[in-house]
């Protein structure tokens, strides 16, 4: 029985340790999406007053950090944003230009299920999207069976990137 428990614990730890999937490095994403050879110096958007209220309205919660870094090159602004999928953070990269999402990538996916949100067939729905109103994307994102929470997080982060762009 002790052997069984030891094997079970080892497998549980191994499985949870392997759940994190780094898809793309943050700096590589920013260089590629912003069209630069070096990542520009970041600036901060402090989450207070109307910005904090807008973030809370979009996420239906507060953001887990008091400020959000952004990287600017001309009209392009890059954001590295995170939201909880079902249990773990999904780290994403967004580039917004002229109030439109020009690029979106999942950089790190930590959940056991729903990793399809990192695939191009899903991310292509985000690219080119704008805000129709403060809380709705112009083009709806299609759900993925088994990944509803991750899709909802990506939807919120898409809206958040567009909202933050309007505050810079």
Backbone as CSV, one residue per row, in Angstrom:
resi,resn,N_x,N_y,N_z,CA_x,CA_y,CA_z,C_x,C_y,C_z
1,UNK,0.820,-1.191,0.000,0.000,0.000,0.000,0.865,1.256,0.000
2,UNK,1.966,1.225,0.778,2.851,2.382,0.827,3.492,2.629,-0.538
3,UNK,3.842,1.539,-1.248,4.415,1.671,-2.587,3.414,2.336,-3.524
4,UNK,2.160,1.909,-3.432,1.107,2.479,-4.276,0.964,3.982,-4.022
5,UNK,0.942,4.383,-2.761,0.815,5.806,-2.408,2.027,6.581,-2.918
6,UNK,3.215,6.022,-2.746,4.426,6.695,-3.212,4.402,6.869,-4.729
7,UNK,3.999,5.845,-5.455,3.925,5.925,-6.922,2.858,6.936,-7.327
8,UNK,1.719,6.909,-6.664,0.640,7.862,-6.964,1.110,9.301,-6.752
9,UNK,1.775,9.567,-5.638,2.276,10.917,-5.362,3.314,11.337,-6.398
10,UNK,4.214,10.444,-6.757,5.233,10.756,-7.755,4.591,11.104,-9.102
11,UNK,3.629,10.293,-9.521,2.955,10.551,-10.795,2.158,11.848,-10.745
12,UNK,1.502,12.125,-9.628,0.733,13.365,-9.486,1.638,14.582,-9.610
13,UNK,2.772,14.537,-8.942,3.723,15.655,-9.011,4.286,15.774,-10.418
14,UNK,4.603,14.668,-11.050,5.150,14.691,-12.410,4.157,15.270,-13.399
15,UNK,2.909,14.862,-13.284,1.879,15.350,-14.204,1.661,16.841,-14.010
16,UNK,1.539,17.289,-12.754,1.305,18.722,-12.524,2.522,19.545,-12.912
17,UNK,3.723,19.018,-12.759,4.928,19.753,-13.146,5.007,19.898,-14.658
18,UNK,4.470,18.952,-15.388,4.530,19.000,-16.849,3.371,19.758,-17.469
19,UNK,2.431,20.245,-16.662,1.264,20.927,-17.203,1.632,22.269,-17.823
20,UNK,2.680,22.928,-17.332,3.077,24.217,-17.880,3.739,24.017,-19.233
21,UNK,3.195,24.705,-20.222,3.738,24.589,-21.564,4.129,25.982,-22.056
22,UNK,5.433,26.223,-22.136,5.924,27.491,-22.662,5.882,27.391,-24.184
23,UNK,5.086,28.245,-24.780,4.881,28.197,-26.222,5.795,29.175,-26.931
24,UNK,5.964,30.347,-26.332,6.833,31.360,-26.928,7.375,32.253,-25.825
25,UNK,8.619,32.638,-25.969,9.266,33.554,-25.045,8.677,34.947,-25.218
26,UNK,8.469,35.656,-24.109,7.868,36.997,-24.114,8.657,37.959,-25.010
27,UNK,9.964,37.969,-24.871,10.785,38.892,-25.669,10.722,38.567,-27.157
28,UNK,10.722,37.282,-27.494,10.612,36.888,-28.906,9.281,37.348,-29.490
29,UNK,8.210,37.187,-28.730,6.901,37.640,-29.188,6.911,39.140,-29.435
30,UNK,7.399,39.906,-28.457,7.387,41.367,-28.582,8.226,41.841,-29.762
31,UNK,9.403,41.268,-29.944,10.257,41.658,-31.082,9.550,41.381,-32.402
32,UNK,8.998,40.184,-32.520,8.324,39.783,-33.760,7.081,40.633,-34.010
33,UNK,6.236,40.773,-33.007,4.954,41.460,-33.191,5.100,42.974,-33.342
34,UNK,6.093,43.555,-32.665,6.310,44.992,-32.782,7.225,45.348,-33.951
35,UNK,7.859,44.332,-34.552,8.735,44.555,-35.697,10.024,45.265,-35.324
36,UNK,10.636,44.845,-34.219,11.880,45.456,-33.750,12.927,44.368,-33.500
37,UNK,14.200,44.789,-33.449,15.259,43.821,-33.170,15.571,43.742,-31.675
38,UNK,15.226,44.792,-30.928,15.382,44.813,-29.472,14.046,45.212,-28.843
39,UNK,13.711,44.583,-27.734,12.463,44.917,-27.046,12.560,46.350,-26.524
40,UNK,11.588,47.200,-26.869,11.618,48.576,-26.371,11.488,48.627,-24.853
41,UNK,11.983,49.711,-24.267,11.851,49.907,-22.836,10.369,49.961,-22.475
42,UNK,10.002,49.252,-21.446,8.587,49.209,-21.060,8.194,50.444,-20.264
43,UNK,6.902,50.701,-20.285,6.285,51.731,-19.459,5.188,51.041,-18.665
44,UNK,4.624,51.759,-17.701,3.583,51.186,-16.857,2.281,51.952,-17.007
45,UNK,1.199,51.199,-17.002,-0.134,51.774,-16.895,-0.615,51.412,-15.487
46,UNK,-0.703,52.417,-14.634,-1.095,52.196,-13.237,-2.603,51.953,-13.176
47,UNK,-2.998,50.918,-12.472,-4.412,50.556,-12.373,-5.060,51.284,-11.202
48,UNK,-5.495,52.497,-11.483,-6.210,53.283,-10.480,-7.289,54.096,-11.170
49,UNK,-8.227,54.581,-10.382,-9.319,55.436,-10.853,-10.099,54.790,-11.996
50,UNK,-10.254,55.520,-13.122,-11.089,55.020,-14.222,-10.478,53.797,-14.907
51,UNK,-9.155,53.686,-14.899,-8.509,52.509,-15.499,-8.837,51.271,-14.669
52,UNK,-8.706,51.374,-13.356,-9.023,50.243,-12.472,-10.499,49.861,-12.586
53,UNK,-11.359,50.856,-12.692,-12.795,50.579,-12.817,-13.087,49.857,-14.134
54,UNK,-12.457,50.293,-15.227,-12.653,49.637,-16.519,-12.125,48.215,-16.534
55,UNK,-10.966,48.007,-15.916,-10.384,46.661,-15.823,-11.308,45.749,-15.026
56,UNK,-11.816,46.262,-13.922,-12.710,45.452,-13.081,-14.004,45.110,-13.823
57,UNK,-14.500,46.036,-14.607,-15.716,45.777,-15.381,-15.482,44.692,-16.437
58,UNK,-14.331,44.726,-17.095,-14.020,43.741,-18.138,-13.752,42.363,-17.537
59,UNK,-12.903,42.318,-16.506,-12.506,41.031,-15.920,-13.520,40.497,-14.912
60,UNK,-14.430,41.355,-14.476,-15.364,41.028,-13.401,-14.588,40.703,-12.116
61,UNK,-13.411,41.311,-12.026,-12.517,41.127,-10.886,-11.390,42.143,-11.051
62,UNK,-10.564,42.285,-10.044,-9.399,43.153,-10.189,-8.278,42.385,-10.881
63,UNK,-7.352,43.115,-11.492,-6.176,42.474,-12.088,-5.243,42.101,-10.943
64,UNK,-4.465,41.064,-11.098,-3.641,40.555,-10.000,-2.386,41.392,-9.726
65,UNK,-2.121,42.409,-10.526,-0.986,43.313,-10.316,-1.498,44.750,-10.249
66,UNK,-0.774,45.652,-9.577,-1.234,47.047,-9.482,-0.929,47.880,-10.725
67,UNK,-0.109,47.361,-11.615,0.242,48.076,-12.848,0.471,47.051,-13.949
68,UNK,0.284,47.489,-15.190,0.502,46.610,-16.340,1.570,47.239,-17.220
69,UNK,2.580,46.431,-17.551,3.637,46.898,-18.443,3.123,46.933,-19.874
70,UNK,3.610,47.906,-20.624,3.345,47.915,-22.051,4.591,48.354,-22.789
71,UNK,4.675,47.938,-24.043,5.838,48.176,-24.888,5.338,48.837,-26.162
72,UNK,5.921,49.984,-26.502,5.386,50.760,-27.614,6.425,50.922,-28.716
73,UNK,5.959,50.782,-29.957,6.767,51.067,-31.140,5.840,51.727,-32.156
74,UNK,5.928,53.045,-32.286,5.018,53.783,-33.157,3.604,53.689,-32.617
75,UNK,2.674,53.284,-33.485,1.276,53.113,-33.064,1.019,51.744,-32.450
76,UNK,1.986,50.835,-32.544,1.818,49.483,-31.996,2.154,49.478,-30.513
77,UNK,1.277,48.849,-29.737,1.503,48.704,-28.303,1.360,47.231,-27.946
78,UNK,2.380,46.688,-27.294,2.371,45.289,-26.879,2.094,45.154,-25.392
79,UNK,1.273,44.183,-25.055,0.924,43.885,-23.665,1.195,42.411,-23.394
80,UNK,1.719,42.115,-22.213,1.801,40.740,-21.722,0.779,40.672,-20.590
81,UNK,-0.289,39.917,-20.815,-1.408,39.871,-19.880,-1.641,38.445,-19.398
82,UNK,-2.179,38.339,-18.198,-2.485,37.031,-17.630,-3.898,37.009,-17.057
83,UNK,-4.498,35.847,-17.152,-5.796,35.604,-16.520,-5.871,34.130,-16.151
84,UNK,-6.683,33.844,-15.168,-6.887,32.457,-14.757,-7.780,31.773,-15.787
85,UNK,-7.345,30.594,-16.267,-8.191,29.788,-17.139,-9.234,29.115,-16.262
86,UNK,-8.979,27.880,-15.879,-9.848,27.216,-14.919,-9.221,27.292,-13.528
87,UNK,-7.925,26.922,-13.454,-7.235,26.930,-12.165,-5.928,27.712,-12.202
88,UNK,-5.330,27.835,-13.361,-3.988,28.399,-13.484,-3.976,29.601,-14.425
89,UNK,-2.911,30.404,-14.330,-2.776,31.555,-15.214,-2.450,31.135,-16.635
90,UNK,-3.025,31.850,-17.567,-2.660,31.766,-18.985,-1.930,33.076,-19.266
91,UNK,-0.690,32.974,-19.731,0.094,34.163,-20.060,-0.016,34.398,-21.554
92,UNK,-0.422,35.610,-21.919,-0.673,35.931,-23.323,0.079,37.182,-23.741
93,UNK,0.263,37.309,-25.038,0.824,38.521,-25.612,-0.163,39.088,-26.610
94,UNK,-0.404,40.375,-26.524,-1.299,41.073,-27.456,-0.575,42.285,-28.006
95,UNK,-0.791,42.554,-29.271,-0.339,43.813,-29.862,-1.562,44.489,-30.452
96,UNK,-1.749,45.752,-30.070,-2.879,46.538,-30.543,-2.330,47.718,-31.329
97,UNK,-2.947,47.963,-32.475,-2.554,49.084,-33.330,-3.817,49.725,-33.890
98,UNK,-3.952,51.028,-33.712,-5.124,51.769,-34.191,-6.429,51.139,-33.711
99,UNK,-6.489,50.821,-32.415,-7.686,50.247,-31.769,-8.115,48.901,-32.339
100,UNK,-7.162,48.155,-32.879,-7.446,46.839,-33.449,-6.329,45.884,-33.014
101,UNK,-6.694,44.670,-32.638,-5.682,43.679,-32.248,-4.979,43.198,-33.513
102,UNK,-3.672,43.452,-33.581,-2.931,43.026,-34.765,-2.239,41.684,-34.550
103,UNK,-2.009,41.313,-33.287,-1.402,40.011,-33.019,-1.806,39.546,-31.624
104,UNK,-1.945,38.250,-31.475,-2.272,37.635,-30.186,-1.639,36.256,-30.140
105,UNK,-1.020,35.951,-29.021,-0.405,34.635,-28.828,-0.586,34.208,-27.382
106,UNK,-0.711,32.914,-27.183,-0.616,32.350,-25.844,0.862,32.042,-25.661
107,UNK,1.462,32.629,-24.638,2.891,32.444,-24.403,3.173,31.271,-23.470
108,UNK,2.374,31.163,-22.404,2.520,30.048,-21.457,1.123,29.556,-21.104
109,UNK,0.922,28.248,-21.271,-0.363,27.630,-20.927,-0.111,26.623,-19.819
110,UNK,-0.802,26.770,-18.701,-0.517,25.967,-17.510,-1.616,24.965,-17.143
111,UNK,-2.713,24.968,-17.842,-3.821,24.063,-17.527,-3.571,22.680,-18.138
112,UNK,-4.289,21.695,-17.635,-4.205,20.347,-18.199,-5.078,20.188,-19.435
113,UNK,-6.138,20.983,-19.537,-7.075,20.885,-20.655,-7.267,22.265,-21.282
114,UNK,-7.717,22.286,-22.506,-8.082,23.549,-23.148,-6.961,24.250,-23.866
115,UNK,-5.843,23.581,-24.059,-4.695,24.191,-24.714,-4.944,24.585,-26.157
116,UNK,-6.097,24.232,-26.693,-6.430,24.597,-28.079,-6.505,26.104,-28.270
117,UNK,-6.658,26.869,-27.179,-6.691,28.327,-27.315,-5.355,28.873,-27.816
118,UNK,-4.307,28.074,-27.775,-2.996,28.506,-28.270,-2.821,28.236,-29.765
119,UNK,-3.759,27.535,-30.376,-3.637,27.176,-31.780,-4.073,28.323,-32.687
120,UNK,-3.497,28.367,-33.865,-3.784,29.447,-34.816,-5.260,29.538,-35.184
121,UNK,-5.951,28.392,-35.301,-7.367,28.444,-35.687,-8.183,29.246,-34.680
122,UNK,-7.785,29.229,-33.422,-8.482,30.025,-32.419,-7.967,31.463,-32.394
123,UNK,-6.661,31.633,-32.381,-6.065,32.971,-32.280,-6.390,33.854,-33.475
124,UNK,-6.613,33.250,-34.644,-6.955,34.038,-35.832,-8.270,34.786,-35.684
125,UNK,-9.169,34.302,-34.815,-10.431,35.013,-34.552,-10.195,36.298,-33.772
126,UNK,-9.109,36.323,-33.014,-8.800,37.484,-32.172,-8.153,38.587,-33.003
127,UNK,-7.288,38.180,-33.920,-6.570,39.160,-34.742,-7.558,39.951,-35.594
128,UNK,-7.386,41.266,-35.575,-8.277,42.143,-36.325,-9.508,42.559,-35.552
129,UNK,-9.682,42.012,-34.361,-10.869,42.316,-33.567,-10.770,43.703,-32.942
130,UNK,-11.923,44.317,-32.729,-12.041,45.621,-32.093,-13.143,45.539,-31.047
131,UNK,-13.326,46.615,-30.319,-14.430,46.670,-29.370,-15.659,47.243,-30.053
132,UNK,-16.770,46.527,-29.987,-18.042,47.032,-30.511,-18.654,47.976,-29.481
133,UNK,-18.501,47.631,-28.219,-18.914,48.471,-27.098,-17.920,48.199,-25.988
134,UNK,-18.104,48.832,-24.869,-17.123,48.702,-23.786,-16.926,47.253,-23.324
135,UNK,-17.975,46.445,-23.446,-17.868,45.076,-22.936,-18.095,43.992,-23.983
136,UNK,-18.022,44.354,-25.273,-18.236,43.345,-26.321,-17.223,43.518,-27.440
137,UNK,-16.703,42.378,-27.904,-15.833,42.382,-29.078,-16.690,42.489,-30.332
138,UNK,-16.172,43.124,-31.367,-16.910,43.270,-32.622,-17.179,41.897,-33.246
139,UNK,-16.188,41.016,-33.207,-16.343,39.661,-33.743,-16.294,38.677,-32.588
140,UNK,-17.359,37.909,-32.417,-17.436,36.946,-31.321,-16.400,35.842,-31.492
141,UNK,-15.899,35.352,-30.360,-14.978,34.216,-30.372,-15.777,32.936,-30.204
142,UNK,-15.484,31.956,-31.045,-16.178,30.672,-30.953,-15.616,29.868,-29.795
143,UNK,-16.516,29.196,-29.082,-16.102,28.347,-27.978,-15.414,27.091,-28.485
144,UNK,-14.640,26.488,-27.593,-13.987,25.208,-27.865,-14.483,24.245,-26.798
145,UNK,-15.028,23.127,-27.217,-15.537,22.136,-26.274,-14.412,21.691,-25.335
146,UNK,-14.658,21.760,-24.048,-13.666,21.366,-23.056,-12.720,22.488,-22.668
147,UNK,-12.871,23.652,-23.291,-11.974,24.772,-23.004,-12.747,26.059,-22.733
148,UNK,-13.949,25.933,-22.247,-14.818,27.099,-22.064,-14.180,28.159,-21.174
149,UNK,-13.591,27.753,-20.059,-12.986,28.723,-19.132,-11.789,29.421,-19.785
150,UNK,-10.999,28.685,-20.534,-9.841,29.287,-21.213,-10.291,30.240,-22.307
151,UNK,-11.325,29.877,-23.047,-11.873,30.760,-24.085,-12.402,32.035,-23.441
152,UNK,-13.114,31.902,-22.330,-13.628,33.084,-21.632,-12.484,33.991,-21.174
153,UNK,-11.408,33.408,-20.692,-10.248,34.196,-20.278,-9.626,34.918,-21.463
154,UNK,-9.515,34.241,-22.588,-8.953,34.874,-23.790,-9.861,36.002,-24.274
155,UNK,-11.154,35.805,-24.169,-12.112,36.849,-24.555,-11.916,38.085,-23.679
156,UNK,-11.817,37.869,-22.376,-11.622,38.983,-21.444,-10.289,39.692,-21.702
157,UNK,-9.234,38.924,-21.931,-7.924,39.537,-22.169,-7.899,40.305,-23.488
158,UNK,-8.629,39.827,-24.477,-8.727,40.555,-25.751,-9.375,41.914,-25.520
159,UNK,-10.481,41.912,-24.783,-11.166,43.172,-24.467,-10.262,44.070,-23.620
160,UNK,-9.546,43.462,-22.686,-8.662,44.227,-21.816,-7.549,44.907,-22.611
161,UNK,-6.956,44.189,-23.565,-5.871,44.791,-24.360,-6.374,46.004,-25.139
162,UNK,-7.561,45.910,-25.697,-8.139,47.033,-26.443,-8.484,48.200,-25.511
163,UNK,-9.006,47.896,-24.342,-9.316,48.937,-23.366,-8.039,49.644,-22.918
164,UNK,-7.006,48.877,-22.579,-5.747,49.469,-22.116,-5.127,50.349,-23.190
165,UNK,-5.213,49.910,-24.445,-4.683,50.703,-25.564,-5.357,52.073,-25.598
166,UNK,-6.638,52.109,-25.328,-7.373,53.384,-25.359,-6.958,54.316,-24.222
167,UNK,-6.284,53.780,-23.197,-5.878,54.585,-22.045,-4.430,55.060,-22.144
168,UNK,-3.740,54.685,-23.204,-2.327,55.097,-23.356,-2.261,56.392,-24.143
